C-alpha cells in the first residue's frame, strides 16, 4: 500500500442491543441521509439571464439579498461527457452515495497566483452541502462584487461524508453500508468540538445495528488530470478549479447568474477485491480486521469539487495503443567501453538495444498540409508540433497553450501524455535525445507531459538532454511540444495466460514475462538471462528497451506503478532495460516500478529483470 492512504479498521463489531445503543453514528448535521441509488446525472453549467434568484437546489431557509445575484452550487454526478474511467484489472470499483460536505470558504480568483482572491459571503461559518442532491455553496449580490474577470474558484472544505455498500465477513456474510466521515481541514464542528485534518470515523450498519471506529490518517491528494488542484497544506483542504463555462466577468450590466460545479464521482472508491470464493463484486468486502487487500485504494475526498473534470474531453493516454518505436541507439558497449562491431550472439553484451531493430523510428515531415510545422510519426500515427516554442511555461499554461494551438490546419492539439512524449525519444542522439531532422533545434530542457504523478501534486516530464523521466512541480516551468491523435483504450489491456507465465499487451502487441526474476542481476547478466530464456513455447525473449519498460508504467498507481493483477507480486524496485548510454558506457537505463521514473545506473548494480518478446 502507498504510505498515507486511509486505513479503516472496523474491529470488534458487537451484534446486540448494547452495540446498537452505544455505537456512535457518523453524521453531518443537516446533510442528506441515506439514499437509495445514485445521484441523477447532471452535466449542465447554467448561467440564466433572468433575475430569478436562487436555484431550485438551494435550501428553502437560504436567504439571499434582493437584486441580481451570483450563486455557486455544487453537485456530485456519476459521470459527465463521454469520458469513462479506465479500470485496472483485479481492482473492484464502486460509486459512493449520500455524499455531503461542510465548506469553510469559497473564493474567486483572477489567476492561479491571485494575491487577493475575492471571498464570497457564506450563509454559515460551516455551510452544509448535500452534494448528491445538489446544494448552494455561496451567493452574493453582484452590485457588491468588484468589476473584474475571475478565472477560477477555490473551495475550502471542512469535512466530507459518503456511503458505500459493504459486506462484513465473520463466519457468515452480513450485508450493510459503510459510512465514512473525515475532517479535511482543521476546524471546529457544529457542536464546538475541534477537529483535526485527517480525523475520521467509519460506521458499519446492518440490520438496524451499527458499530463505529475512528482514527486519523494523512491526506494524500493528487493533481487532477484535467487541471484542478487539491491542496492540504497548513491544515486546510482546498480545491482550485477553473470556473465552469469559462471566465466570469462582473460588470455593471451582469445579470443574475448561477454557476454549477458538477463533478463526477464514478468509481472513485476502489480497492483490491478478495479472491476468496463468496466475496461479492460491487461492494466493499470487509474482514475483521481488514487485510491489506481490503483497504481503500483511492480517496473519494480528493475528487470532491473537481469540476474541471466536467468541462471538456481532456485526453490523458495512460498507456500506448500503438507499437512503441525503437530507442534507436547507434552504438554498443561491452559493459565497460564502447565497442565496434556490436557483440554477437553468445558474446557478453549481446541483446542490448542495438542488437535488435524493433519498430525503427520513422517520420514524415509536413504530414498535414505541407507547411513544414507538423511531423507525423509513422509508427504511432501521432502528429507532433515540429518546433518547440521559445517560452517556458508552467504546467497549466502548457496545457492551455496546446489547447489553443492552431497548426497544420488543425485545432485539436493537446499536451502529450508521459508515454506519448517518451515515444519520440531517440537514444542514438544526445543533447538532445531527439531526431534532428524531425525535431530541429530542440532545447535540451525539461518538457511537460499531461500526466499527473499519482497521489502527488506533481506532473511527469522528460528531460531531453539525456532522456531522464521524472516529476516536476506544476508551478515551475518547462518546455512544450504539442501532439494530436486519437486515443481509444482497448476493452481489456492485458491478456494473461497464467499457465504459460506470459502477459500480452493488447495496446503495443508486446508479450511479457509475467513473473520477475527473484534474484537481481547486473546489466550484462540481465541481458544474458533474457537471451537464454525459454518460456511459453518461445525462446526469442530479450531484455526490453527503456521505452518498452515505460509502457508498463501505470500512472494510476505507486509502489508498484504497474498493473497489480496482470503482474502479480511485482516489487517496487528498479528494472533493467537493454538501453545503454554512450556518455557512460559502463551504465544503462532502468525504470523504477516505485514511481515510473527512468534513470541511468552502473552496470555492476543489481536490479530486477522482466523479459519481453515481439510476436
C-alpha positions in Angstrom: 0.0 0.0 0.0 1.1 3.6 -0.7 2.1 5.3 2.5 -0.6 7.8 3.6 -3.7 6.0 2.3 -6.7 5.9 4.5 -6.7 2.9 6.8 -10.1 1.9 8.1 -10.1 -0.8 10.8 -13.5 -2.0 11.9 -12.8 -4.3 14.8 -15.0 -5.8 17.4 -18.4 -5.3 15.9 -21.0 -6.3 18.5 -24.3 -7.7 17.4 -26.6 -6.9 20.3 -28.8 -4.2 21.7 -25.9 -2.6 23.6 -23.9 -2.2 20.4 -26.8 -0.6 18.7 -27.4 1.8 21.6 -23.8 2.7 22.3 -22.3 3.0 18.8 -21.8 6.5 17.6 -23.2 7.3 14.2 -21.0 9.5 11.9 -23.3 12.2 10.6 -23.1 15.7 9.2 -25.8 17.9 10.7 -28.3 18.9 8.1 -26.7 16.6 5.4 -28.9 14.3 3.4 -29.5 10.8 4.9 -29.1 7.5 3.2 -30.3 7.5 -0.4 -31.5 4.6 -2.5 -29.4 4.8 -5.7 -27.1 7.3 -7.2 -27.4 11.0 -7.9 -29.1 12.0 -11.0 -26.5 12.8 -13.7 -26.4 16.5 -14.5 -23.8 17.8 -16.9 -25.0 21.4 -17.5 -23.5 24.6 -16.3 -26.2 27.1 -16.1 -26.0 30.9 -16.2 -29.6 32.2 -16.6 -30.1 35.7 -17.7 -33.1 36.4 -15.6 -33.2 37.7 -12.0 -35.0 34.7 -10.6 -32.6 34.4 -7.6 -31.7 31.1 -6.0 -31.7 27.9 -8.0 -34.2 25.1 -7.2 -31.4 23.2 -5.4 -31.0 25.9 -2.8 -32.3 25.1 0.7 -35.6 26.8 1.5 -34.1 28.5 4.5 -31.4 30.2 2.5 -32.0 34.0 2.4 -30.4 35.9 -0.5 -30.3 39.6 -0.6 -32.5 41.2 -3.2 -31.0 42.2 -6.6 -29.1 40.3 -9.2 -27.0 37.6 -7.6 -24.1 35.3 -8.4 -24.9 31.8 -7.0 -22.4 29.0 -6.9 -23.8 25.5 -6.5 -22.2 22.0 -6.4 -23.4 18.6 -7.4 -21.7 15.2 -7.4 -22.7 13.4 -10.6 -22.0 9.8 -11.6 -20.2 10.8 -14.9 -20.0 13.7 -17.3 -19.3 13.9 -21.0 -18.3 10.7 -22.8 -15.1 10.0 -20.8 -15.3 6.8 -18.8 -12.6 6.0 -16.3 -10.2 3.1 -17.3 -10.4 0.2 -14.9 -7.3 -1.6 -13.7 -7.7 -5.3 -13.7 -8.1 -7.0 -10.3 -9.5 -3.9 -8.7 -13.1 -3.5 -7.5 -14.8 -0.2 -8.1 -17.8 1.5 -6.6 -19.5 4.9 -6.8 -20.2 6.4 -3.4 -23.6 7.7 -2.5 -25.1 10.1 0.1 -22.2 12.5 -0.5 -22.1 15.6 1.7 -19.6 18.2 2.7 -19.1 21.1 5.0 -17.5 24.2 3.4 -15.4 26.8 5.2 -14.7 29.3 2.4 -15.5 30.0 -1.3 -13.2 32.3 -3.2 -13.0 33.7 -6.8 -9.5 34.0 -8.3 -8.4 36.2 -11.1 -5.4 33.9 -11.7 -3.8 30.9 -10.0 -1.4 33.1 -8.1 -4.0 35.8 -7.3 -2.6 37.6 -4.2 -6.1 38.9 -3.2 -8.8 36.4 -4.0 -12.4 37.5 -3.6 -14.1 35.8 -0.7 -17.8 35.2 -1.2 -20.1 35.6 1.8 -21.3 32.3 3.3 -24.7 31.7 5.0 -23.0 30.0 7.9 -19.4 29.5 9.2 -19.8 25.9 8.2 -22.0 25.6 5.1 -23.5 22.1 4.9 -24.0 21.0 1.3 -25.8 17.9 0.1 -23.7 17.1 -2.9 -25.7 14.1 -4.0 -28.8 16.3 -4.4 -27.0 19.5 -5.3 -26.7 22.5 -3.0 -25.6 26.1 -2.7 -22.0 26.9 -1.8 -22.3 30.7 -1.7 -24.4 33.5 -3.1 -23.7 37.2 -3.3 -25.3 40.4 -4.8 -23.4 41.3 -8.0 -23.6 45.0 -7.0 -21.4 44.2 -4.1 -18.7 42.5 -6.1 -15.9 44.4 -7.8 -16.0 44.8 -11.6 -13.4 42.3 -12.7 -13.0 39.0 -14.5 -12.5 35.8 -12.5 -10.9 32.7 -13.9 -11.1 30.1 -11.0 -12.9 29.2 -7.9 -11.3 27.8 -4.7 -13.3 25.9 -2.2 -12.0 25.2 1.4 -13.6 22.0 2.7 -14.0 21.3 6.4 -15.2 17.7 6.2 -16.9 15.1 4.0 -19.2 12.2 4.3 -20.2 9.4 2.0 -21.5 5.8 1.9 -20.7 2.6 0.1 -22.3 -0.7 0.1 -20.4 -3.2 2.2 -20.4 -6.8 3.4 -18.7 -7.9 6.6 -17.5 -11.5 6.7 -17.3 -13.0 10.2 -18.1 -16.7 9.6 -21.2 -15.5 7.7 -21.9 -12.7 5.3 -23.5 -9.6 6.7 -24.6 -7.0 4.0 -24.8 -3.4 5.1 -23.5 0.1 4.4 -20.2 1.7 5.4 -20.3 5.4 6.2 -17.1 7.3 6.2 -16.8 10.8 7.7 -13.5 12.7 7.6 -12.2 16.0 8.7 -10.4 17.5 5.7 -9.4 20.8 7.4 -8.7 21.8 10.9 -11.9 23.3 12.2 -14.5 23.4 15.0 -17.6 21.4 14.2 -21.2 22.5 14.8 -21.1 21.2 18.4 -18.0 23.2 19.2 -15.6 20.2 19.2 -12.2 20.8 17.5 -11.5 18.5 14.5 -8.0 17.9 13.1 -7.2 17.3 9.5 -7.3 13.6 8.8 -9.5 12.5 11.7 -12.2 10.1 10.5 -14.9 7.8 11.7 -16.2 4.7 9.9 -19.6 3.3 10.8 -20.8 -0.1 9.5 -24.6 -0.6 9.7 -26.5 -3.8 9.1 -30.0 -5.0 10.3 -30.6 -1.8 12.3 -27.3 -2.2 14.3 -24.1 -0.3 13.9 -20.6 -0.1 15.1 -18.1 2.7 14.7 -14.4 3.0 14.6 -12.3 6.2 14.5 -8.8 7.2 13.9 -6.6 9.6 11.9 -4.7 9.4 8.6 -2.6 11.7 6.5 -4.4 13.1 3.5 -2.8 12.2 0.2 -4.5 14.0 -2.8 -3.3 14.3 -6.3 -3.1 16.8 -9.1 -6.1 16.3 -11.4 -5.5 15.1 -14.9 -7.9 17.9 -16.0 -6.0 20.7 -14.3 -7.7 21.1 -10.9 -5.5 21.3 -7.8 -6.4 20.0 -4.4 -4.0 21.1 -1.6 -3.7 20.0 2.0 -1.1 22.5 3.3 -1.4 24.2 6.7 -4.3 22.1 7.9 -6.5 23.4 5.2 -8.0 21.3 2.4 -8.7 23.4 -0.7 -9.8 22.6 -4.3 -9.0 25.1 -7.1 -10.6 24.6 -10.5 -11.4 26.7 -13.5 -14.8 28.3 -13.4 -17.3 26.1 -15.4 -18.2 27.8 -18.6 -15.0 29.9 -18.7 -14.0 33.2 -17.1 -16.8 35.1 -15.4 -16.9 38.9 -15.9 -18.6 41.1 -13.3 -19.8 44.2 -15.0 -22.4 46.9 -14.4 -25.0 45.1 -16.5 -24.2 41.5 -15.4 -27.5 39.7 -14.8 -28.3 37.0 -12.2 -26.1 34.0 -12.7 -25.9 30.5 -11.3 -22.7 28.5 -11.8 -22.8 24.8 -11.0 -19.7 22.9 -10.1 -20.7 19.4 -11.5 -18.0 16.9 -10.7 -18.1 13.1 -11.3 -17.7 10.5 -8.6 -18.0 7.4 -10.7 -15.7 4.6 -9.5 -13.8 6.9 -7.1 -14.0 4.3 -4.2 -11.7 1.4 -5.2 -9.9 -1.4 -3.5 -8.3 -4.8 -4.1 -11.1 -7.3 -4.2 -10.5 -10.6 -2.3 -10.1 -13.7 -4.5 -11.8 -16.0 -2.0 -14.9 -17.6 -3.2 -18.1 -16.0 -1.9 -16.8 -12.4 -1.8 -19.2 -10.2 -3.7 -18.3 -7.8 -6.5 -19.5 -4.2 -6.4 -19.4 -4.0 -2.6 -16.7 -3.3 -0.1 -15.9 -6.7 1.3 -14.5 -6.4 4.8 -12.8 -8.8 7.1 -12.0 -8.3 10.8 -9.6 -6.6 10.9 -9.2 -5.7 7.2 -6.2 -7.2 5.4 -4.1 -5.1 3.0 -6.2 -6.2 0.1 -9.3 -4.9 1.7 -8.2 -1.3 2.3 -9.5 1.5 0.1 -7.2 2.2 -2.9 -8.4 5.7 -3.8 -9.5 8.7 -1.8 -13.1 9.8 -2.5 -12.4 13.0 -0.7 -9.7 14.0 -3.2 -12.3 14.1 -6.0 -14.6 16.5 -4.3 -15.4 19.7 -6.3 -13.1 18.6 -9.1 -15.4 20.4 -11.5 -12.7 20.8 -14.1 -13.3 17.1 -15.0 -16.7 18.0 -16.4 -15.5 20.9 -18.6 -14.1 19.1 -21.6 -13.0 15.9 -23.1 -9.4 16.0 -21.8 -7.3 13.1 -23.0 -4.6 11.5 -20.9 -3.3 8.4 -22.6 -2.4 6.1 -19.7 -0.7 3.6 -22.0 0.1 3.3 -25.7 -2.4 1.8 -28.1 0.2 1.6 -30.8 3.6 -0.1 -31.2 6.4 1.5 -29.2 9.0 3.0 -31.6 12.6 1.8 -31.3 15.0 3.5 -29.0 17.5 3.8 -32.0 20.9 3.7 -30.3 23.8 4.0 -32.8 26.4 2.3 -30.5 27.2 -0.7 -28.5 29.0 -1.3 -25.2 30.6 -4.3 -23.6 29.6 -3.1 -20.2 32.8 -1.0 -19.8 33.5 0.8 -23.0 32.1 1.5 -26.4 32.8 -1.3 -28.9 32.6 -1.8 -32.6 31.3 -4.1 -34.0 28.5 -4.9 -31.6 28.7 -8.1 -29.6 27.4 -11.2 -31.5 25.1 -14.0 -30.2 26.7 -15.7 -27.2 29.1 -12.9 -26.5 28.8 -10.7 -23.4 26.6 -7.7 -24.1 24.6 -9.3 -26.9 20.9 -8.5 -26.6 21.4 -4.8 -25.8 19.2 -2.2 -27.5 21.3 -2.0 -30.8 21.2 -5.8 -31.2 17.6 -5.6 -32.3 15.7 -3.2 -34.6 12.0 -3.3 -33.4 9.7 -0.7 -35.0 12.5 1.7 -36.2 11.9 5.4 -35.9 10.2 6.8 -39.0 8.8 10.3 -39.5 7.1 12.2 -42.3 7.5 16.0 -42.2 4.7 18.2 -43.5 2.3 15.4 -42.6 -0.9 17.6 -42.7 -0.6 20.5 -45.2 3.0 20.9 -46.3 3.9 23.9 -44.1 6.8 22.2 -42.5 5.5 22.7 -39.0 4.0 19.2 -38.4 5.7 15.8 -38.1 3.8 12.6 -38.4 5.2 9.6 -36.5 4.7 6.7 -39.0 4.9 4.1 -36.2 2.4 5.5 -33.7 0.3 7.6 -36.1 0.6 10.6 -33.8 1.1 14.2 -35.2 3.6 16.4 -33.5 4.4 20.1 -33.4 7.8 20.2 -35.1 9.4 23.1 -33.4 9.4 23.9 -29.7 8.0 27.4 -28.7 10.7 29.6 -27.2 8.9 30.4 -24.0 9.0 28.1 -20.9 5.6 27.7 -19.2 4.2 26.3 -16.0 2.0 23.1 -16.3 -1.3 24.8 -16.5 -0.1 27.3 -19.1 1.5 24.5 -21.1 -1.9 22.7 -21.3 -3.7 25.9 -22.3 -1.0 26.7 -24.9 -1.6 23.3 -26.6 -5.4 23.6 -26.3 -5.3 27.0 -28.1 -2.8 25.9 -30.7 -3.8 26.0 -34.4 -1.3 24.3 -36.6 -1.3 22.4 -39.9 -5.0 23.3 -40.4 -5.9 21.6 -37.1 -7.1 22.9 -33.7 -7.2 19.7 -31.7 -3.7 19.8 -30.2 -3.0 18.9 -26.6 -0.2 18.4 -24.2 1.2 14.9 -24.7 0.9 12.2 -22.0 4.0 10.7 -20.5 4.1 7.7 -22.7 3.4 9.7 -25.8 6.4 12.0 -25.2 8.6 9.0 -24.4 7.7 7.6 -27.8 9.8 10.2 -29.7 13.0 9.8 -27.6 16.0 8.9 -29.8 18.7 7.3 -27.6 21.0 7.3 -30.6 21.4 11.1 -30.0 22.2 13.1 -27.0 21.9 16.7 -26.0 19.1 16.5 -27.2 17.7 12.9 -27.5 15.6 13.8 -30.5 15.8 13.2 -34.2 17.4 16.5 -35.5 15.6 16.3 -38.9 12.2 15.7 -37.5 12.6 18.0 -34.5 15.2 20.6 -35.3 16.6 23.0 -32.6 15.1 21.0 -29.7 16.4 22.5 -26.5 17.9 20.1 -24.0 15.5 21.1 -21.4 12.7 19.6 -19.3 9.4 19.0 -21.2 6.0 18.8 -19.7 3.6 15.9 -20.1 -0.1 16.0 -19.3 0.2 13.0 -16.9 0.0 13.7 -13.1 2.1 11.6 -10.8 -0.4 9.5 -8.7 -1.0 10.6 -5.1 1.3 13.6 -5.6 0.6 17.1 -6.8 3.3 16.8 -9.5 3.4 16.0 -13.2 5.6 13.7 -15.2 8.1 15.2 -17.6 11.1 14.2 -19.8 14.5 15.9 -19.9 15.7 15.9 -23.4 19.4 16.3 -22.6 19.8 12.6 -21.9 16.3 11.3 -21.5 15.6 11.2 -17.8 11.9 10.7 -16.9 10.8 12.2 -13.6 8.3 14.6 -11.9 8.2 18.4 -11.6 6.2 20.8 -9.5 3.5 22.2 -11.8 4.2 25.7 -10.6 7.7 25.5 -12.1 8.4 26.0 -15.8 9.2 23.6 -18.6 9.2 23.4 -22.4 6.2 22.3 -24.5 5.8 20.2 -27.6 2.1 19.5 -28.5 0.6 16.4 -30.1 -2.7 15.3 -31.7 -4.1 11.9 -32.3 -7.0 9.7 -31.3 -6.9 7.6 -28.1 -9.2 4.8 -27.5 -8.1 2.3 -24.9 -8.7 -1.4 -25.6 -11.6 -3.0 -23.6 -9.0 -5.2 -21.9 -5.4 -4.0 -22.0 -3.7 -7.2 -20.7 -4.4 -10.8 -21.7 -2.9 -13.1 -19.0 -2.0 -16.7 -19.8 -1.2 -17.8 -16.3 -0.4 -21.4 -17.2 2.2 -20.2 -19.7 3.5 -17.4 -17.4 3.1 -14.7 -20.1 1.1 -11.5 -20.4 0.2 -9.9 -23.8 -0.3 -6.1 -24.0 -3.2 -5.6 -26.4 -2.1 -2.0 -27.0 1.5 -2.4 -28.0 1.4 -6.1 -29.0 4.4 -6.9 -26.8 4.4 -10.2 -24.9 5.8 -10.0 -21.4 7.2 -12.4 -18.8 4.6 -12.3 -16.1 6.9 -13.0 -13.1 10.0 -11.2 -12.3 13.3 -13.0 -11.6 13.7 -13.4 -7.9 17.4 -12.7 -8.0 18.5 -9.2 -9.0 21.3 -9.2 -11.7 23.9 -6.9 -13.1 23.3 -5.5 -16.5 25.3 -8.0 -18.6 23.8 -10.9 -16.7 20.3 -9.5 -17.2 21.0 -9.4 -21.0 22.3 -13.0 -20.9 19.3 -14.2 -18.8 16.7 -13.0 -21.3 18.6 -14.3 -24.3 18.7 -17.7 -22.7 15.0 -17.7 -21.5 12.6 -20.3 -22.9 9.0 -19.5 -21.8 5.5 -20.1 -23.2 6.8 -22.2 -26.0 9.2 -19.5 -27.3 12.9 -18.8 -27.0 13.2 -15.4 -28.6 13.0 -13.4 -25.4 15.1 -10.3 -24.9 15.7 -7.6 -22.3 13.2 -4.7 -23.1 14.4 -1.3 -24.2 13.9 1.6 -21.9 11.0 2.9 -23.9 9.4 -0.6 -23.7 9.8 -0.7 -19.9 8.0 2.6 -19.8 4.9 1.1 -21.5 4.2 -0.9 -18.3 4.1 2.1 -16.0 0.6 2.5 -14.7 0.1 6.2 -13.9 -2.8 5.4 -11.5 -0.6 3.7 -9.0 2.6 4.0 -7.0 4.6 1.3 -5.2 4.3 -0.5 -7.5 3.4 1.6 -10.6 2.2 -1.4 -12.6 -1.0 -3.4 -13.1 -1.1 -5.4 -9.9 -3.3 -8.2 -11.3 -1.5 -8.8 -14.6 1.9 -8.7 -13.0 1.4 -10.2 -9.6 3.9 -9.5 -6.7 6.0 -7.0 -8.7 8.4 -5.4 -6.2 8.8 -1.6 -6.1 12.4 -1.6 -7.4 14.5 -0.7 -10.4 14.2 -2.9 -13.5 16.9 -3.1 -16.1 16.4 -2.1 -19.7 18.6 -3.0 -22.7 19.4 0.6 -23.5 23.0 1.7 -22.6 24.2 5.3 -22.6 27.1 6.4 -24.8 28.5 9.1 -22.4 28.8 6.5 -19.7 29.3 3.1 -21.4 29.6 1.3 -18.1 26.0 2.3 -17.3 22.5 1.6 -18.6 18.9 2.8 -18.3 16.4 1.4 -15.8 12.8 2.1 -14.9 11.5 2.2 -11.3 8.3 0.4 -10.5 8.1 2.6 -7.4 7.0 5.6 -9.4 7.7 5.1 -13.1 10.8 7.2 -13.2 13.8 6.4 -15.5 17.4 6.9 -14.7 20.9 5.6 -15.5 22.7 3.1 -13.3 26.1 1.4 -13.1 26.0 -1.9 -14.9 27.5 -3.6 -11.9 24.4 -2.7 -9.8 21.9 -5.5 -9.1 18.4 -4.8 -10.4 15.3 -6.7 -11.3 14.6 -8.3 -14.7 11.5 -8.9 -16.7 11.9 -10.2 -20.3 9.9 -9.3 -23.4 9.4 -10.7 -26.9 7.8 -9.3 -30.0 5.1 -11.5 -31.5 
